[in-house]
Amino acid sequence: MIAIRELNIDLREFQVRDIDLHIAENEFFVLMGPTGAGKTVLLEAIAGLVPIKSGTILIGDQEVTRLPPEKRGTSLVYQDYALFPHLTVMENIIYGLHFHKMDKKQTKERFDQLMEVLDLSHLHHRLPTNLSGGEKQRVAVARALMIDPRVVLLDEPLSALDPGFREEVRNALRRLHQSSEATFLMVTHDFAEALSLGGRAAVMNSGRIEQVGTIEDIFQRPLSMFVADFVGMKNLFAVQFQGTRADAKGLEIELGRKSINSRGYLAIRPEDIVISRKALSSSMRNSFRGIVTGILDQGFYYEVHLLVGAVTFKSLITKRSLFELKLHEGAEVFFSFKASAVHSF
């Protein structure tokens, strides 16, 4: 549905380079990356709002690289709603029809469907000032879908919402995607959004795409140090590979498989590291005795730093586990992780 080939954008102070990306029809694709990575610039380039230096953009079989925004069959939803304050919910939603001709019967059917799916029927006479954040964002999404676009572009649509409203709009987006034939492309840096909505994703960094793949691949099998760090693989080590083992500063870690490289990196998710007060007799092939060197409060979880030899591992545990294990700095513990939890690249 969306095919981007060798795309380059030059905004003087920022450049997007060598973007090659293919998004299938009716896919819910997620574009991730830190602030300033170029995610919104790429989204606006697809929408026709940013000038392109070179490359091509196709939507379906049509090249839209030089077409004006209104002829691309796209709708863009920003995080700040951008509703007209003097128009009612209904008037905001149908506003785009002034620029897109649709059959009256089709218009009514689509309007009724959107009002039902997004639970807006009881709000259609209200002004935006009388809406909650979640309601405003649902109206913004309905307005974008009202013109029956081929592509819906979402620029961090949930980031300005409180947690309760965020879940509300996330569920609405899921229902809309399931009931629509449109292709959804959403920019986010929230992992929960990516996991609950996306099928595939791309990670951007400094104007370039670092990795494209399924959500699982990106979170469990990153291809670079940047992606591994971005998705929360806090245990990142430079290693030397020897058969099925890897040497990290003199510490041997079992991989359960041979590496084709002699040098590289290991990444282990902190939630895959199990801490115990006694040595575990389990199938986990990596088990070490270490010293707790730090305990950091991360809200719902605690990050525990474990030193063995010259290597520090990081594990995530619940508050209950912290108290049950009676952990404190200086405590001697055992920790283990499966060979299958070790990612190498």
C-alpha positions in Angstrom: 0.0 0.0 0.0 2.8 2.5 1.0 6.1 2.1 -0.8 8.9 4.5 0.0 12.1 4.2 -2.1 15.4 5.9 -1.5 13.7 8.9 0.1 15.8 11.9 1.2 14.6 15.1 2.9 16.8 18.1 3.6 15.4 20.6 6.1 18.8 22.3 6.6 19.0 21.7 10.3 17.8 18.1 9.9 18.1 15.4 7.2 16.2 12.2 6.5 18.4 9.8 4.6 17.9 6.7 2.4 14.5 5.6 3.6 13.2 2.4 2.0 10.0 1.1 3.5 7.0 -1.0 2.4 3.8 -1.1 4.4 1.1 -3.6 3.3 -2.6 -2.8 2.7 -4.7 -2.6 5.8 -1.6 -3.1 8.0 -1.2 -1.3 11.3 2.4 -0.2 11.1 4.3 1.5 13.9 7.1 4.0 13.5 9.2 4.2 16.7 12.3 6.1 17.8 13.5 8.8 20.3 12.5 12.4 20.1 14.2 14.1 17.1 14.7 10.8 15.2 12.7 12.1 12.2 9.4 10.1 12.7 7.1 13.1 12.3 9.1 14.4 9.3 8.6 11.1 7.5 4.9 11.1 8.4 4.5 14.6 7.0 6.4 13.7 3.9 3.9 10.9 3.2 1.1 13.4 3.7 2.7 15.9 1.3 3.4 18.5 3.9 7.3 18.4 3.7 9.3 18.9 0.5 11.3 15.9 -0.7 14.8 16.2 -2.0 14.9 12.9 -3.8 13.2 9.5 -3.9 9.6 8.3 -4.5 6.5 7.6 -2.5 3.7 5.3 -3.8 0.3 4.8 -2.2 -1.3 1.8 -3.8 -0.2 1.9 -7.5 -0.1 5.7 -7.6 3.0 7.7 -7.2 2.2 10.6 -5.0 5.7 12.1 -4.5 4.8 15.5 -6.0 1.0 15.5 -5.5 -0.6 18.1 -3.2 -1.9 16.7 0.2 -5.5 16.7 -0.8 -4.9 14.3 -3.7 -3.0 11.6 -1.8 -5.8 9.8 -0.1 -4.3 10.3 3.3 -5.5 11.7 6.6 -3.2 13.0 9.4 -4.1 13.0 13.1 -1.8 15.0 15.4 -1.5 14.6 19.2 -3.1 18.0 19.9 -6.4 17.2 18.3 -6.6 20.4 16.2 -10.4 20.6 16.4 -12.3 23.8 15.4 -13.4 25.2 18.7 -16.5 27.0 17.3 -17.8 23.8 15.6 -19.8 21.0 17.2 -18.5 17.4 17.2 -20.7 16.6 14.2 -19.5 19.7 12.3 -15.9 18.9 13.1 -16.2 15.3 11.8 -17.9 16.2 8.5 -15.7 19.3 7.9 -13.4 17.4 5.4 -16.4 16.7 3.2 -16.2 20.3 1.9 -13.1 19.2 0.0 -14.0 15.6 -0.8 -17.2 14.7 -2.6 -19.1 11.6 -1.4 -22.5 10.1 -2.1 -25.0 11.3 0.6 -26.1 7.8 1.4 -22.5 6.6 1.8 -21.8 9.7 3.9 -24.5 9.0 6.3 -23.6 5.3 6.6 -20.0 6.2 7.3 -20.9 8.9 9.8 -23.2 6.6 11.7 -20.5 3.8 11.7 -17.8 6.1 13.1 -20.1 7.5 15.7 -20.9 4.0 16.9 -17.4 2.5 16.7 -15.9 5.6 18.5 -18.8 5.9 21.0 -19.5 9.5 20.0 -23.3 9.4 19.3 -24.3 11.1 22.5 -21.7 13.9 22.0 -22.5 15.1 18.4 -24.0 18.5 19.5 -21.2 19.4 22.0 -18.4 21.9 21.4 -14.8 20.7 21.9 -14.5 22.8 25.1 -17.0 20.5 26.7 -15.1 17.3 25.8 -12.5 15.3 27.7 -9.1 14.7 26.2 -10.1 11.2 25.2 -13.3 12.4 23.6 -11.4 15.1 21.7 -9.0 12.6 20.3 -11.7 10.2 19.2 -13.4 13.1 17.4 -10.1 13.9 15.7 -9.8 10.3 14.6 -13.4 10.3 13.3 -12.8 13.4 11.3 -9.7 11.8 9.7 -11.7 8.6 8.8 -14.8 10.5 7.6 -13.3 11.1 4.1 -12.6 7.4 3.7 -8.8 7.7 3.3 -6.6 4.9 2.0 -4.0 5.8 4.6 -4.4 7.1 8.2 -1.3 8.8 9.6 -1.2 9.1 13.4 1.4 11.3 15.0 1.6 10.2 18.6 -2.2 10.4 19.0 -2.1 9.1 22.6 0.9 11.0 24.1 -1.1 14.0 25.4 -3.7 11.9 27.1 -4.0 10.7 30.7 -3.6 6.9 31.2 -7.4 6.3 31.4 -8.1 8.2 28.2 -5.1 6.6 26.5 -6.5 3.2 27.0 -9.9 4.4 25.8 -8.5 5.8 22.5 -6.2 2.8 22.0 -9.1 0.5 22.1 -11.0 2.7 19.7 -8.1 2.7 17.2 -8.0 -1.1 17.4 -11.7 -1.4 16.7 -11.4 1.1 13.8 -8.6 -0.8 12.2 -10.4 -4.0 12.4 -13.5 -2.5 10.8 -11.8 -0.4 8.2 -9.9 -1.2 5.0 -7.5 1.7 5.5 -3.8 1.3 6.2 -2.7 2.8 9.6 0.8 4.2 10.2 1.3 5.5 13.7 4.3 7.3 15.2 5.0 6.6 18.9 7.7 6.1 21.4 5.4 4.2 23.8 6.2 0.5 23.8 2.8 -0.4 25.2 1.1 1.2 22.2 3.4 -0.5 19.8 2.8 -3.9 21.4 -1.0 -3.6 21.6 -1.7 -2.1 18.2 1.2 -2.8 15.7 1.9 -5.9 13.7 5.2 -4.6 12.2 7.4 -1.6 13.1 10.4 0.4 12.1 12.9 2.1 14.5 14.3 5.4 13.4 17.5 7.1 14.7 18.9 10.4 13.4 16.9 10.5 10.2 17.6 6.8 9.2 15.8 3.6 9.7 17.8 1.2 12.0 15.5 -1.9 11.8 12.2 -3.0 10.2 10.4 -6.2 11.3 7.7 -7.6 13.4 7.2 -6.1 16.9 8.5 -9.3 18.4 11.7 -9.2 16.3 12.4 -5.7 17.2 11.9 -6.2 20.9 13.5 -9.6 21.2 16.0 -9.7 18.3 17.5 -6.2 17.8 20.1 -5.8 15.0 22.1 -2.9 16.5 23.2 -1.5 19.8 20.9 1.5 19.3 17.8 -0.7 18.8 18.7 -3.0 21.7 19.1 0.0 24.0 16.0 1.7 22.7 13.7 -1.3 23.4 15.0 -1.7 26.9 17.6 -4.5 26.6 19.6 -2.9 29.5 22.2 -5.7 29.5 24.5 -4.9 26.6 28.0 -6.4 26.5 30.8 -6.4 24.0 32.0 -10.0 23.8 34.3 -12.5 22.0 32.6 -15.7 20.8 34.1 -19.1 21.3 32.0 -22.0 20.1 28.6 -21.8 21.9 29.9 -19.4 24.6 30.7 -15.7 24.7 33.4 -14.1 26.8 32.4 -10.8 28.5 35.3 -9.4 30.4 36.4 -12.9 31.5 32.8 -14.0 32.3 31.6 -17.0 30.2 28.0 -16.8 29.0 26.3 -19.8 27.4 24.5 -19.1 24.1 23.2 -22.6 23.3 24.3 -22.1 19.7 27.4 -21.1 17.7 28.0 -17.6 16.5 29.3 -17.0 12.9 31.4 -14.0 14.2 34.4 -14.0 16.5 33.4 -10.6 18.1 30.1 -8.9 18.6 27.5 -8.0 21.3 25.1 -9.7 23.6 21.8 -8.3 24.8 19.6 -9.7 27.6 16.3 -8.2 28.7 16.4 -7.4 32.4 13.0 -9.2 33.1 14.6 -12.4 31.8 17.1 -12.5 34.7 15.8 -14.4 37.8 17.3 -13.6 41.2 17.3 -16.0 44.1 18.9 -16.3 47.5 20.0 -19.9 46.8 21.4 -21.6 43.7 18.6 -22.8 41.5 18.5 -26.3 40.2 16.8 -25.5 36.9 17.2 -25.8 33.2 18.7 -22.3 32.9 22.2 -22.7 31.5 23.6 -19.4 32.9 23.8 -19.2 36.7 26.1 -16.9 38.6 26.8 -15.7 42.2 26.9 -11.9 42.5 26.7 -8.9 44.7 23.8 -6.4 44.7 25.4 -3.0 43.9 22.3 -0.9 43.4 18.5 -1.0 43.7 16.5 1.6 41.7 12.8 2.4 42.0 11.2 2.2 38.6 7.6 2.7 39.7 5.9 -0.7 39.4 9.3 -2.5 39.4 12.7 -2.3 40.9 15.9 -2.4 38.8 18.5 -4.4 40.6 22.2 -4.2 39.7 24.2 -7.4 40.1 28.0 -7.5 39.9 29.8 -10.7 39.0 33.5 -10.3 38.2 33.9 -7.2 36.2 30.4 -7.4 34.7 27.2 -5.7 36.0 23.8 -7.2 35.1 20.5 -5.5 35.5 17.3 -7.3 36.5 13.7 -6.1 37.0 11.7 -7.5 39.9 8.4 -6.6 41.6 8.2 -4.8 44.9 6.9 -8.1 46.5 10.0 -10.0 45.2 12.3 -7.3 46.6 10.8 -7.7 50.1 10.6 -11.5 49.9 14.3 -11.8 48.8 15.3 -9.2 51.4 17.5 -7.5 48.9 19.8 -4.6 49.8 23.1 -3.2 48.5 25.9 -5.6 49.4 23.7 -8.7 49.6 25.1 -11.9 48.0 22.6 -13.5 45.6 22.3 -16.0 42.8 20.9 -15.0 39.4 20.1 -17.1 36.3 18.9 -16.7 32.8 18.2 -19.1 29.9 20.5 -19.4 26.9 17.5 -18.6 24.7 17.2 -15.3 26.5 20.6 -14.2 25.2 20.5 -12.3 21.9 23.7 -11.9 19.9 24.6 -9.7 17.0 
